């Protein structure tokens, strides 16, 4: 408690930025640092002089060159002005260290009351009214209560028989500090001079986003922080105004606030729209009349400090378990019915209580199934249809508690998640599955055998680094898998594209340092399957890929896509010449091996279609592209070309790609671009964007239906995926396509005029 006032009164009032201009070195005072020789305990203010404040900035006591007015001398003289030995009652009364260490006889009294009638520092104090006389505390003294005994331990702490933990001691210090502030308006603003001195800069780093990692890498694509405009601010202090409600206009007009101080008001409820303030790192609701917290409080997963001192809370919502970054949960002064919560907090600290609430929370009711969006009626669609399901499943190795601290450990476990994933795949029953982040062990031992019973066959490759590892280590390397319905399709060919290998083998990239330094370290791949419909004979190219995730490797992602498109251009030329499939018959069981001895009717194979132009072959490009719709990757795929001056390429050199630009011959479009304002495919607390796609060739395919978004009402209290109902941080994409009919060329007879049509004579 000895440093509580030093840490909390770090400078002059918020509204007076120039009052310390006389400091010889212009040093800014940091929180937690000792008071310098040029300052007293309380900061000077010209409009509210008080006998228990230090002399003003023009006082000789603030002259650093006068030895007779040094720090110790100033404190001694100040103590004499306040009564000297006659008022030295701190040690006699056994008050807590906040009073003992400073030598101010009236500091607590001053904090609790704002005096506007002080005439300045003098022995008679200008009519200052004392509540302490003769070193005796009166019964109506507001600040000298049992809650302010030595060490600042309140009588309702519940821990008098236990040794006090460091965490609980810190909570009590903060609680007492705020309690003594009482209804002082803008308390935080007045004690934060840094805001007025350095506009547009945050006073701490608590608002900085943390980075989660995948295999030693960050799991999410974080948006770069937008540059702050001059004079921008990220904190709002409305404390001490007696406000009865928190207006939702705050959330509408200031969505990027990181600190909100609403202490010492009269709030009886907190609006559920508080959940929209996803950037908040500090929320102080202390000394209000709150009786409960909305479940939307769990959406504020960036919170570092949630202060709820002196309210009427008798319980905490389980959703606080989602606040995995919380460092201080202040609940002292609340009549908590769940005594276990307070005991756990006192003994183990905030993080343990948050973990306990997260693990003990009951499972929410599952949301309604995602709505199916029909784009083309069956009657208007082409007769040949198929469905595609694409999903980044979040591999086991990447799903760590450090990366997804808002998810209960059981819901994050691979045994649970893979079961939910398999159930989803079975329920959707798509003709083609494109799965990313499937490790080799899970593919061979779980998904392939389980999906085989659902009529699926698969094509799989792990990332290229698996080729350099031992068998045991390679098992946990993730890769891309394509499954297809065996009764519907026959596999004509499969190919693996390793981006780094293709780059290094290009003659124009020989000797380029950026290729070795930026492309080569990445082991991302693409898997290609060339399929033919057993019944119709139409063919289909299915591509599944997973690109680099880092935002600062935007150029690498562009080059990976350029290489992919280039390789697909070569493959389609070969596939256009592919001979007809001679054997499309399914394997036939003997009658005694089939169910009940009755063999099911098999489709009659149709002749293979021939494609004169490589771009006529229907094509799907699925995957996690880690790129948004304003990226070079998106522009290259959708427009068919990208300039060598695109911002994503920077100053890097990648041979002909950066000398001449890049292009491809395919007409591709995102299936989900047919839904306006499609919200996200990757959903975590600090990132909600569309980065997964199913691209399709518009000249050969038509989208007839899509699986829609998750119901908004359910998402209102979900801070991020994965959770019990969504086993990955990515949302699955599910689309239905129709194969466009190929128009046959009609033979037109030459017309030589009316005479040629008369009786066949010329």
KOLDREN-816099 format. One record per residue (C-alpha): residue number from 1; x, y, z. Coordinates in steps of 0.5 Angstrom, whole numbers. Layout:
N
- resi|xx|yy|zz
- NUM|X|Y|Z
...
//
This chain:
762
- resi|xx|yy|zz
- 1|0|0|0
- 2|6|5|1
- 3|6|6|-7
- 4|-1|6|-8
- 5|-2|14|-8
- 6|5|14|-12
- 7|2|10|-17
- 8|-4|13|-18
- 9|-3|20|-17
- 10|3|20|-23
- 11|2|27|-25
- 12|-2|34|-25
- 13|-10|34|-27
- 14|-12|31|-34
- 15|-14|38|-36
- 16|-8|42|-35
- 17|-2|39|-40
- 18|3|45|-39
- 19|3|46|-31
- 20|10|42|-31
- 21|13|46|-36
- 22|18|48|-31
- 23|21|41|-30
- 24|29|42|-32
- 25|29|36|-36
- 26|22|35|-39
- 27|21|28|-36
- 28|14|25|-36
- 29|12|21|-30
- 30|11|14|-31
- 31|6|10|-27
- 32|9|6|-21
- 33|15|11|-21
- 34|17|15|-15
- 35|16|22|-14
- 36|21|26|-17
- 37|24|32|-13
- 38|20|37|-16
- 39|14|34|-14
- 40|10|33|-8
- 41|5|28|-6
- 42|-1|31|-9
- 43|0|35|-16
- 44|-1|42|-16
- 45|-7|46|-19
- 46|-9|53|-19
- 47|-16|53|-19
- 48|-17|48|-13
- 49|-11|50|-8
- 50|-11|46|-1
- 51|-7|46|5
- 52|-6|38|4
- 53|-3|39|-3
- 54|4|41|-5
- 55|6|48|-6
- 56|4|51|-13
- 57|9|50|-19
- 58|12|57|-18
- 59|13|55|-10
- 60|21|55|-8
- 61|19|48|-6
- 62|19|46|-13
- 63|26|49|-15
- 64|31|43|-16
- 65|37|48|-15
- 66|35|50|-8
- 67|38|45|-3
- 68|34|48|3
- 69|28|46|-1
- 70|30|39|-3
- 71|25|33|-3
- 72|26|31|5
- 73|26|38|7
- 74|19|40|3
- 75|16|34|6
- 76|18|36|13
- 77|16|43|12
- 78|9|41|9
- 79|8|36|15
- 80|9|42|20
- 81|4|47|16
- 82|-1|41|17
- 83|0|41|25
- 84|7|38|25
- 85|7|34|31
- 86|1|35|34
- 87|-2|32|27
- 88|2|26|27
- 89|-3|21|29
- 90|-2|16|23
- 91|3|12|27
- 92|-1|12|34
- 93|-8|10|30
- 94|-5|4|27
- 95|-7|7|20
- 96|-6|3|13
- 97|1|4|10
- 98|-2|9|5
- 99|-3|14|10
- 100|4|12|14
- 101|9|13|8
- 102|7|20|6
- 103|6|24|12
- 104|0|28|10
- 105|-5|29|16
- 106|-11|30|11
- 107|-10|26|5
- 108|-15|21|6
- 109|-20|27|8
- 110|-18|31|1
- 111|-19|25|-3
- 112|-26|24|-1
- 113|-28|31|-1
- 114|-27|37|-6
- 115|-26|44|-3
- 116|-27|50|-7
- 117|-26|55|-1
- 118|-19|54|0
- 119|-15|60|0
- 120|-8|57|-1
- 121|-3|54|4
- 122|-3|58|11
- 123|-3|56|18
- 124|-11|57|19
- 125|-12|53|12
- 126|-17|59|10
- 127|-23|56|13
- 128|-22|49|12
- 129|-27|44|16
- 130|-23|39|20
- 131|-27|32|21
- 132|-21|30|26
- 133|-20|33|33
- 134|-15|31|38
- 135|-13|25|34
- 136|-20|22|35
- 137|-24|19|30
- 138|-31|21|30
- 139|-36|15|28
- 140|-39|19|22
- 141|-32|20|19
- 142|-33|17|12
- 143|-26|15|10
- 144|-24|12|17
- 145|-28|5|17
- 146|-26|-2|19
- 147|-25|-3|12
- 148|-19|2|12
- 149|-15|-2|18
- 150|-8|-3|17
- 151|-6|-6|11
- 152|-12|-4|8
- 153|-16|-11|9
- 154|-23|-10|9
- 155|-28|-13|14
- 156|-31|-17|9
- 157|-25|-20|5
- 158|-27|-27|8
- 159|-19|-28|9
- 160|-17|-26|15
- 161|-15|-33|17
- 162|-11|-34|11
- 163|-4|-31|9
- 164|-6|-26|4
- 165|-4|-27|-3
- 166|0|-22|-8
- 167|-6|-22|-12
- 168|-11|-21|-7
- 169|-7|-16|-4
- 170|-6|-12|-10
- 171|-14|-12|-11
- 172|-15|-9|-4
- 173|-10|-4|-6
- 174|-14|-2|-12
- 175|-21|-3|-9
- 176|-19|2|-3
- 177|-16|7|-8
- 178|-22|7|-12
- 179|-26|8|-6
- 180|-23|14|-3
- 181|-24|17|-10
- 182|-31|17|-8
- 183|-35|21|-13
- 184|-29|25|-16
- 185|-31|27|-23
- 186|-26|24|-29
- 187|-22|21|-24
- 188|-18|17|-29
- 189|-17|23|-33
- 190|-15|27|-28
- 191|-9|22|-26
- 192|-7|21|-33
- 193|-3|27|-35
- 194|0|23|-41
- 195|-6|23|-45
- 196|-6|31|-45
- 197|1|31|-46
- 198|2|26|-52
- 199|-5|26|-56
- 200|-6|20|-60
- 201|-2|16|-56
- 202|-4|10|-51
- 203|-1|11|-44
- 204|0|3|-44
- 205|1|-3|-48
- 206|-5|-7|-46
- 207|-9|-6|-52
- 208|-4|-9|-56
- 209|-7|-15|-60
- 210|-3|-22|-58
- 211|-1|-26|-63
- 212|-3|-34|-63
- 213|1|-39|-67
- 214|1|-45|-71
- 215|7|-50|-71
- 216|11|-44|-68
- 217|7|-39|-73
- 218|1|-34|-71
- 219|-6|-38|-73
- 220|-10|-32|-75
- 221|-9|-27|-80
- 222|-9|-20|-76
- 223|-11|-14|-79
- 224|-5|-8|-79
- 225|-7|-3|-74
- 226|-10|3|-77
- 227|-5|9|-76
- 228|-8|14|-71
- 229|-10|21|-74
- 230|-7|27|-70
- 231|-11|28|-64
- 232|-14|21|-64
- 233|-16|18|-57
- 234|-18|11|-55
- 235|-21|12|-47
- 236|-27|15|-45
- 237|-28|17|-37
- 238|-35|18|-35
- 239|-34|17|-28
- 240|-37|20|-22
- 241|-43|24|-26
- 242|-48|20|-22
- 243|-51|17|-29
- 244|-56|12|-29
- 245|-55|8|-35
- 246|-50|7|-41
- 247|-52|10|-47
- 248|-51|5|-53
- 249|-49|11|-57
- 250|-43|10|-54
- 251|-42|4|-58
- 252|-45|6|-64
- 253|-40|12|-65
- 254|-34|10|-61
- 255|-33|3|-63
- 256|-25|3|-63
- 257|-25|5|-55
- 258|-20|1|-51
- 259|-22|4|-44
- 260|-28|6|-41
- 261|-29|8|-34
- 262|-36|8|-31
- 263|-34|8|-24
- 264|-38|12|-19
- 265|-44|12|-22
- 266|-51|9|-21
- 267|-52|4|-26
- 268|-57|-2|-25
- 269|-56|-6|-31
- 270|-51|-6|-37
- 271|-54|-6|-44
- 272|-52|-13|-48
- 273|-49|-8|-54
- 274|-43|-8|-49
- 275|-41|-14|-53
- 276|-40|-10|-59
- 277|-34|-7|-56
- 278|-29|-12|-58
- 279|-23|-8|-57
- 280|-24|-6|-50
- 281|-18|-8|-45
- 282|-20|-4|-39
- 283|-27|-3|-37
- 284|-29|0|-30
- 285|-36|-1|-27
- 286|-34|0|-20
- 287|-38|3|-15
- 288|-45|2|-19
- 289|-51|-1|-17
- 290|-51|-7|-22
- 291|-54|-13|-20
- 292|-52|-18|-26
- 293|-48|-18|-32
- 294|-50|-20|-39
- 295|-48|-26|-42
- 296|-45|-21|-48
- 297|-39|-19|-43
- 298|-36|-26|-45
- 299|-35|-22|-52
- 300|-30|-18|-49
- 301|-24|-23|-50
- 302|-19|-17|-50
- 303|-20|-15|-43
- 304|-14|-14|-39
- 305|-18|-11|-33
- 306|-25|-12|-31
- 307|-27|-8|-25
- 308|-33|-9|-21
- 309|-32|-7|-14
- 310|-38|-5|-10
- 311|-44|-7|-14
- 312|-49|-12|-12
- 313|-47|-18|-16
- 314|-48|-24|-12
- 315|-46|-29|-18
- 316|-42|-28|-24
- 317|-44|-31|-31
- 318|-40|-37|-34
- 319|-38|-33|-40
- 320|-33|-29|-36
- 321|-29|-36|-38
- 322|-28|-33|-45
- 323|-24|-27|-42
- 324|-18|-31|-43
- 325|-13|-25|-43
- 326|-16|-22|-36
- 327|-11|-20|-31
- 328|-15|-17|-26
- 329|-22|-18|-24
- 330|-24|-14|-19
- 331|-30|-16|-15
- 332|-29|-14|-8
- 333|-35|-11|-4
- 334|-40|-15|-8
- 335|-45|-20|-4
- 336|-42|-26|-8
- 337|-47|-32|-7
- 338|-42|-37|-10
- 339|-37|-36|-4
- 340|-32|-41|-8
- 341|-31|-36|-13
- 342|-28|-31|-8
- 343|-24|-36|-5
- 344|-21|-38|-11
- 345|-20|-31|-13
- 346|-17|-30|-7
- 347|-12|-36|-7
- 348|-11|-37|-14
- 349|-12|-30|-18
- 350|-16|-28|-24
- 351|-13|-33|-29
- 352|-15|-39|-25
- 353|-22|-36|-23
- 354|-23|-35|-31
- 355|-21|-42|-33
- 356|-25|-45|-27
- 357|-31|-41|-30
- 358|-29|-43|-37
- 359|-29|-51|-36
- 360|-35|-51|-31
- 361|-39|-47|-36
- 362|-45|-52|-39
- 363|-46|-53|-46
- 364|-50|-48|-50
- 365|-56|-50|-54
- 366|-54|-52|-61
- 367|-56|-46|-66
- 368|-61|-48|-71
- 369|-58|-51|-78
- 370|-55|-46|-83
- 371|-60|-44|-88
- 372|-60|-46|-95
- 373|-59|-41|-100
- 374|-63|-43|-106
- 375|-60|-39|-112
- 376|-63|-43|-118
- 377|-69|-47|-118
- 378|-68|-54|-120
- 379|-73|-53|-125
- 380|-69|-48|-128
- 381|-62|-51|-127
- 382|-58|-56|-131
- 383|-59|-63|-130
- 384|-52|-65|-128
- 385|-51|-63|-121
- 386|-46|-64|-116
- 387|-44|-61|-109
- 388|-38|-59|-106
- 389|-36|-58|-98
- 390|-29|-54|-97
- 391|-26|-54|-90
- 392|-20|-52|-86
- 393|-21|-57|-80
- 394|-16|-54|-75
- 395|-11|-59|-74
- 396|-9|-62|-67
- 397|-2|-59|-67
- 398|-5|-52|-68
- 399|-11|-52|-63
- 400|-7|-50|-57
- 401|-10|-47|-51
- 402|-5|-41|-52
- 403|-8|-40|-58
- 404|-15|-41|-57
- 405|-16|-39|-49
- 406|-23|-38|-50
- 407|-25|-45|-51
- 408|-26|-50|-46
- 409|-20|-55|-46
- 410|-25|-61|-48
- 411|-28|-57|-53
- 412|-21|-56|-56
- 413|-19|-63|-55
- 414|-18|-67|-62
- 415|-22|-73|-60
- 416|-28|-69|-59
- 417|-27|-64|-65
- 418|-25|-70|-70
- 419|-32|-73|-68
- 420|-36|-67|-69
- 421|-32|-66|-76
- 422|-34|-73|-78
- 423|-41|-72|-76
- 424|-41|-66|-80
- 425|-38|-69|-86
- 426|-43|-75|-86
- 427|-49|-70|-85
- 428|-47|-66|-91
- 429|-46|-72|-95
- 430|-43|-68|-101
- 431|-40|-71|-107
- 432|-33|-68|-106
- 433|-30|-66|-100
- 434|-24|-61|-100
- 435|-20|-61|-93
- 436|-15|-57|-91
- 437|-10|-58|-84
- 438|-11|-66|-84
- 439|-5|-69|-81
- 440|-2|-75|-84
- 441|-4|-80|-78
- 442|-11|-77|-78
- 443|-12|-78|-85
- 444|-10|-85|-85
- 445|-12|-88|-78
- 446|-19|-84|-78
- 447|-22|-80|-84
- 448|-20|-85|-89
- 449|-23|-91|-86
- 450|-29|-88|-83
- 451|-31|-84|-90
- 452|-30|-90|-94
- 453|-36|-93|-90
- 454|-40|-87|-93
- 455|-37|-89|-100
- 456|-31|-84|-100
- 457|-25|-85|-103
- 458|-19|-80|-102
- 459|-13|-77|-105
- 460|-8|-74|-100
- 461|-1|-71|-99
- 462|2|-67|-93
- 463|6|-61|-93
- 464|13|-62|-97
- 465|17|-62|-90
- 466|14|-68|-89
- 467|19|-71|-94
- 468|25|-69|-90
- 469|22|-72|-83
- 470|22|-79|-80
- 471|16|-83|-80
- 472|14|-81|-73
- 473|15|-74|-74
- 474|12|-74|-81
- 475|5|-76|-78
- 476|3|-70|-75
- 477|5|-66|-81
- 478|-2|-63|-84
- 479|-4|-63|-91
- 480|-9|-63|-96
- 481|-14|-68|-98
- 482|-20|-69|-103
- 483|-25|-74|-102
- 484|-30|-76|-107
- 485|-36|-81|-108
- 486|-34|-87|-111
- 487|-40|-89|-114
- 488|-41|-82|-118
- 489|-34|-81|-120
- 490|-28|-85|-122
- 491|-21|-82|-121
- 492|-17|-81|-128
- 493|-11|-77|-125
- 494|-8|-74|-118
- 495|-2|-69|-118
- 496|2|-65|-112
- 497|4|-58|-113
- 498|10|-56|-109
- 499|10|-48|-109
- 500|17|-48|-107
- 501|20|-53|-112
- 502|16|-50|-118
- 503|19|-44|-116
- 504|26|-46|-116
- 505|26|-50|-122
- 506|24|-44|-126
- 507|30|-41|-130
- 508|28|-34|-130
- 509|28|-35|-122
- 510|35|-37|-122
- 511|39|-33|-117
- 512|34|-29|-114
- 513|35|-28|-107
- 514|28|-27|-105
- 515|26|-34|-108
- 516|31|-37|-103
- 517|29|-32|-97
- 518|22|-32|-98
- 519|19|-37|-102
- 520|23|-43|-101
- 521|22|-43|-93
- 522|15|-44|-94
- 523|12|-52|-95
- 524|5|-50|-98
- 525|2|-55|-103
- 526|-4|-56|-107
- 527|-7|-62|-109
- 528|-10|-64|-116
- 529|-15|-69|-117
- 530|-18|-70|-124
- 531|-25|-74|-124
- 532|-30|-76|-129
- 533|-37|-77|-128
- 534|-39|-85|-129
- 535|-46|-84|-131
- 536|-45|-77|-136
- 537|-38|-78|-138
- 538|-37|-70|-136
- 539|-30|-69|-133
- 540|-28|-64|-127
- 541|-21|-62|-124
- 542|-21|-61|-117
- 543|-16|-57|-113
- 544|-15|-56|-106
- 545|-9|-52|-103
- 546|-7|-48|-97
- 547|-3|-42|-97
- 548|2|-38|-93
- 549|-2|-34|-87
- 550|3|-28|-85
- 551|0|-21|-87
- 552|8|-19|-89
- 553|8|-25|-94
- 554|3|-22|-98
- 555|8|-23|-104
- 556|9|-30|-102
- 557|2|-32|-103
- 558|1|-28|-110
- 559|7|-32|-112
- 560|4|-39|-110
- 561|-2|-37|-113
- 562|1|-35|-120
- 563|5|-42|-119
- 564|-1|-45|-118
- 565|-5|-42|-124
- 566|1|-43|-129
- 567|1|-51|-127
- 568|-6|-51|-128
- 569|-5|-48|-135
- 570|0|-54|-136
- 571|-5|-59|-133
- 572|-11|-57|-137
- 573|-7|-58|-144
- 574|-6|-65|-142
- 575|-13|-67|-139
- 576|-16|-64|-146
- 577|-12|-69|-149
- 578|-14|-75|-144
- 579|-16|-81|-148
- 580|-23|-84|-146
- 581|-24|-88|-140
- 582|-25|-95|-142
- 583|-27|-98|-135
- 584|-32|-94|-131
- 585|-35|-100|-128
- 586|-36|-101|-120
- 587|-33|-107|-117
- 588|-38|-112|-117
- 589|-39|-116|-111
- 590|-42|-123|-111
- 591|-49|-124|-109
- 592|-48|-128|-103
- 593|-43|-122|-101
- 594|-48|-116|-102
- 595|-54|-114|-97
- 596|-59|-120|-96
- 597|-56|-123|-103
- 598|-59|-117|-107
- 599|-55|-113|-111
- 600|-56|-106|-112
- 601|-57|-103|-119
- 602|-51|-100|-122
- 603|-51|-94|-126
- 604|-50|-95|-133
- 605|-43|-92|-135
- 606|-44|-86|-141
- 607|-38|-84|-146
- 608|-33|-80|-144
- 609|-34|-73|-146
- 610|-28|-69|-150
- 611|-26|-62|-149
- 612|-23|-58|-155
- 613|-21|-53|-151
- 614|-17|-54|-144
- 615|-21|-48|-141
- 616|-28|-52|-142
- 617|-26|-57|-137
- 618|-30|-55|-131
- 619|-26|-53|-125
- 620|-26|-52|-118
- 621|-20|-49|-114
- 622|-22|-50|-106
- 623|-18|-48|-100
- 624|-16|-43|-95
- 625|-12|-37|-98
- 626|-11|-33|-92
- 627|-13|-27|-97
- 628|-18|-22|-97
- 629|-22|-19|-103
- 630|-17|-13|-103
- 631|-11|-17|-104
- 632|-7|-19|-110
- 633|-9|-26|-109
- 634|-16|-25|-110
- 635|-15|-20|-116
- 636|-10|-25|-120
- 637|-15|-31|-119
- 638|-22|-27|-121
- 639|-19|-22|-126
- 640|-14|-27|-129
- 641|-8|-22|-129
- 642|-4|-18|-124
- 643|1|-12|-125
- 644|8|-13|-123
- 645|7|-6|-120
- 646|1|-9|-115
- 647|3|-6|-108
- 648|3|-14|-105
- 649|9|-15|-109
- 650|13|-10|-106
- 651|20|-9|-108
- 652|21|-16|-108
- 653|24|-20|-115
- 654|21|-26|-117
- 655|23|-27|-125
- 656|18|-26|-130
- 657|13|-25|-125
- 658|15|-19|-123
- 659|18|-16|-129
- 660|12|-17|-134
- 661|6|-19|-129
- 662|2|-25|-129
- 663|-4|-28|-132
- 664|-8|-34|-133
- 665|-13|-36|-138
- 666|-19|-39|-133
- 667|-25|-35|-132
- 668|-26|-36|-124
- 669|-31|-33|-119
- 670|-32|-35|-112
- 671|-38|-39|-110
- 672|-40|-34|-104
- 673|-40|-28|-108
- 674|-47|-30|-110
- 675|-49|-28|-103
- 676|-48|-20|-101
- 677|-44|-18|-95
- 678|-42|-25|-94
- 679|-39|-24|-87
- 680|-33|-29|-85
- 681|-30|-35|-86
- 682|-25|-35|-81
- 683|-28|-33|-74
- 684|-24|-31|-68
- 685|-24|-25|-63
- 686|-19|-21|-66
- 687|-20|-23|-73
- 688|-27|-24|-77
- 689|-26|-24|-85
- 690|-27|-28|-91
- 691|-21|-32|-93
- 692|-23|-39|-95
- 693|-26|-40|-102
- 694|-29|-44|-107
- 695|-27|-42|-114
- 696|-31|-44|-120
- 697|-30|-44|-128
- 698|-36|-39|-130
- 699|-36|-42|-137
- 700|-37|-49|-135
- 701|-41|-49|-128
- 702|-47|-45|-125
- 703|-48|-44|-117
- 704|-55|-47|-115
- 705|-55|-46|-108
- 706|-50|-45|-102
- 707|-50|-46|-94
- 708|-51|-40|-91
- 709|-49|-36|-85
- 710|-49|-38|-78
- 711|-55|-35|-74
- 712|-54|-28|-72
- 713|-57|-29|-65
- 714|-53|-35|-63
- 715|-47|-31|-65
- 716|-49|-25|-61
- 717|-45|-29|-55
- 718|-40|-33|-59
- 719|-33|-29|-58
- 720|-29|-34|-63
- 721|-29|-41|-66
- 722|-28|-47|-64
- 723|-33|-48|-59
- 724|-37|-54|-57
- 725|-41|-53|-64
- 726|-36|-51|-69
- 727|-30|-55|-68
- 728|-25|-51|-72
- 729|-24|-43|-73
- 730|-26|-43|-80
- 731|-33|-44|-82
- 732|-34|-50|-87
- 733|-37|-48|-94
- 734|-42|-52|-98
- 735|-44|-51|-105
- 736|-48|-54|-110
- 737|-46|-53|-118
- 738|-50|-55|-124
- 739|-45|-57|-130
- 740|-47|-53|-136
- 741|-49|-56|-142
- 742|-45|-56|-148
- 743|-48|-53|-154
- 744|-47|-57|-160
- 745|-46|-53|-167
- 746|-51|-53|-172
- 747|-50|-54|-179
- 748|-53|-48|-183
- 749|-55|-49|-190
- 750|-52|-44|-195
- 751|-58|-39|-198
- 752|-57|-37|-205
- 753|-63|-33|-206
- 754|-71|-35|-208
- 755|-69|-38|-214
- 756|-65|-43|-211
- 757|-71|-45|-207
- 758|-76|-46|-213
- 759|-77|-53|-215
- 760|-69|-54|-213
- 761|-68|-51|-220
- 762|-62|-45|-221
//
